[in-house]
Every structure is written in C-alpha cells, then in structure tokens.
Amino acid sequence: MPNFSLPDAVFEQAASQFPTPFHLYDEKGIRERARALNAAFSWAPAFKEYFAVKALPNPQILKIFQEEGCGLDCSSECELLMAEKLGFRGEDIMFSANAMPPSEFDHARKLGALINLDDMSDIDTLAAHGGIPETICARFNPGGDFTLGTAIMGSPGDSKYGWTREQLVKGMKRLKEMGVKRFGLHAFLASNTTDNAYYPKLAGILFELGDALSKECSLPLSFINLSGGVGIPYRPDQKAADIAAIGAAVKEEYIRVFGQPKPGGVAIKTELGRFMTGPNGWLITHAIHEKKIYKNYLGVDACASNLMRPAMYGAYHHIHVCGKRDAAADTLYDVTGCLCENNDKFAVDRALPKVDLGDLMVIHDTGAHGWAMGYQYNGRLRSAEILYTEKGDFRMIRRAETPQDYFATLEF
Ligand SMILES: *Cc1c(COP(=O)(O)O)cnc(C)c1O
C-alpha cells in the first residue's frame, strides 16, 4: 500500500504556496524510517546506514540523515562534494563506484571514506590514486540468478558489478601485502524487493563468504555491507517490507555464522535509498489538459523530466486526485506529461475518479529515484523540492530550474 499518511489538506496547502509541479517530502516520515531501521539493527555491532545519495540528493534531506546518525553512500565526484560540504568525513562516507574516473578515488581517500572496490583492477588504480587504506571493502558478484524460493529476484550473472569469488581470494591476499589490515564485503543482488527474506538470504551469503575469505586470506573481516534493495509497496495490493522482522532474521543468520553479536564483532552496514525516502515523497501536479481520441488522455503539468521511472521501467506509481479519495474510480485515463515522447505517461489505462481540469493530483512514492533521475529533454526543466517539516510548515529546499539554468552551459 502506498503511503497515505498525509491528508489532502497538506498537499493543497503546499500547492497554494508553490507553483506545481514539485516534489513534496515529509520530514517526519523520513525520520521515522531512519529510526525504525536503526532500531531493527540495534543488536548489530557498530550498525550504520549509509543513505544512498543518488536516491534523493538534496542537502537538507542528507542533513536529516546526519542527525539520525546515518552516513552517506556516494558514487560520484558531486556526491562526494555534497557529503564533504555537509561535514560528512571519514567512515561516515562509503564510496562505491564502478568504472569511475581515477581522480574520484583521490577525493574519496582525502575524505577518509570507506572505499568499496568494484573490480580487481581497482586495486592498482587506488594504489596510484590516494593509496591503499587499512580498511577496504569489495563488492561480490556470485553470478547466475539470485532466487528467493522459486522466484528469480535478480540476475547477478548479467550485472556489471562486483568481483567473482576467485578474484576476491586473490585480491584480498594482494591487498593484505599492500597494507590492508581488515576488510568488508558488499553485494546488491536484488533491487526493490519487499520480500522480508531478501536481506536475510543476502546476509547469509555474505556472512559465510566473509568468514571463509577471512580464513583463506588470514585477514580479519571488519563488516558486512548489505547495500540497498529493500523495496517499497508501489502498488495498493503490495505489502510493505517489515524492517523489524528483517533485522531480526538477519540477526539469526549472524548468530548462525558468527555466534552472538558482541562489541567489536563483525559490523553491519546498509546503504538503503528507496526504503528510506521513497514513500515519503509525492509529485504534486495539476490536471491541465484533456483529450479524447481512441483513449482518454489526461495531461498534467509534470512530465517524465520530473519522474522518469514510469517511462524508463514501466514502473507503477499510485495516483490520487485531491478531494476525490473516496469517489468511485470509474474513468480510465492515460495520465501524460508534455514531452514529445509517447512514453511520457505516469499511468496507462488507470482507473481514476472523473478528473476535472484544475484538479490537484498526487503521484505517490516519488521520494527516491524521482527528482534525482530528472533530465532536461525537450527543454523541460527540473522542478522544485519542498520539505513538509516536522513543525508543519513548507520549506523550499530546491528551487525549480529556470531558462537561465538551462542556458548557463551554452554559448551563442
Ligand atoms: C542504488 C544503490 C543503493 C540504493 O539502492 P535502493 O534500491 O535505493 O535501496 C545502494 N548501494 C549502491 C551501491 C547503489 O548503487
């Protein structure tokens, strides 16, 4: 079930203060998620969530995570710069990148970030750019398919990320000779899964592998990084992941492999993005156009530039019409933006209450990989971001782009 915790009055009030379209984020909801995650893993030695910056790269949101005791997972120069500017330092930053420009290693090392190497060849790159640290992390790719029960949840064998097991043995031995004193292990094997069994199964794989590698390479295992991938229920009929149950099941795997958790034991880290902010963001837009040809098309003032997931993945985002939550959904619409691109549709054949032009529409679950994936195709500009604060007021935390922004990089 998508997040219906805010009444329509909140969306209407925001839309009376700021022109649509914009993304609205709920500070209280974001803090509650961070606290629920920290509570679920409070049993684990030195637990830390590194919020995946790419999901919602806004400094005011990242500050909220900072206040909740989280670090940041960065994968680019700009994300490192943002972390640096906000005062994240050292092991509060995880730098996981792949095929990145070598200079970004220099920057990450200068900040003292934990480095998550995506490939064996990155050892030499890191040695030449910032140097080999005492603690290193490596990303594992088991190949093949990743399954839960009979369901295929992901296909690591087709994914560009990570090292093979054989490479990890060789690489860790080499890193040890180069001065590494301890290592962490990371893997991301399924994306957006609300199945409570995902993290525990991943944890079991990484715990066993970490334990075995540690023995084979005579190198202490410092931490396991479960990465992102815990999903959210985009569809009304979907069940939410239960983070408390997930934390408890990961603990069982931990005890199975390492014994009772104790201070100084193998630490647990996560890099959740979507789970943290996804349900706490909404794209607010007005119905501005309607046409009837072979289907009903409802045009809104947002477009795929503001939320690319439906166009890119055919992703479902729930939509409701303000003031009509209880009205019968008796009209089928394709809800479209204005791009000259037929996949610019927020919904296809969606049953909604009869929409009138001027109605305020709320597109759910845009708090992660929403604004962040925005682009400027067709000369359309990225929208503002508004924070609904715990105090109950609205704060613009990013202004909308203007034509000046669009032209700033051009020469005439
Ligand atoms: C994208 C990403 C995440 C976050 O993924 P979510 O699906 O948003 O949880 C975490 N770690 C890495 C390395 C990523 O690339």
The ligand as an SDF file (V2000), in Angstrom:
LIG
                    3D

 15 15  0  0  0  0  0  0  0  0999 V2000
   21.4840    2.4810   -5.8550 C   0  0  0  0  0  0  0  0  0  0  0  0
   22.3400    1.9210   -4.8090 C   0  0  0  0  0  0  0  0  0  0  0  0
   21.8660    1.7810   -3.4940 C   0  0  0  0  0  0  0  0  0  0  0  0
   20.4610    2.1290   -3.0780 C   0  0  0  0  0  0  0  0  0  0  0  0
   19.5320    1.3270   -3.7160 O   0  0  0  0  0  0  0  0  0  0  0  0
   17.9790    1.3760   -3.2910 P   0  0  0  0  0  0  0  0  0  0  0  0
   17.3250    0.4630   -4.2740 O   0  0  0  0  0  0  0  0  0  0  0  0
   17.5620    2.7800   -3.4260 O   0  0  0  0  0  0  0  0  0  0  0  0
   17.8970    0.8780   -1.9020 O   0  0  0  0  0  0  0  0  0  0  0  0
   22.7380    1.3060   -2.5400 C   0  0  0  0  0  0  0  0  0  0  0  0
   24.0280    0.9700   -2.8530 N   0  0  0  0  0  0  0  0  0  0  0  0
   24.5020    1.0830   -4.0970 C   0  0  0  0  0  0  0  0  0  0  0  0
   25.9150    0.7350   -4.3580 C   0  0  0  0  0  0  0  0  0  0  0  0
   23.6930    1.5490   -5.1170 C   0  0  0  0  0  0  0  0  0  0  0  0
   24.1800    1.6550   -6.3540 O   0  0  0  0  0  0  0  0  0  0  0  0
  1  2  1  0
  2  3  1  0
  2 14  2  0
  3  4  1  0
  3 10  2  0
  4  5  1  0
  5  6  1  0
  6  7  2  0
  6  8  1  0
  6  9  1  0
 10 11  1  0
 11 12  2  0
 12 13  1  0
 12 14  1  0
 14 15  1  0
M  END
$$$$
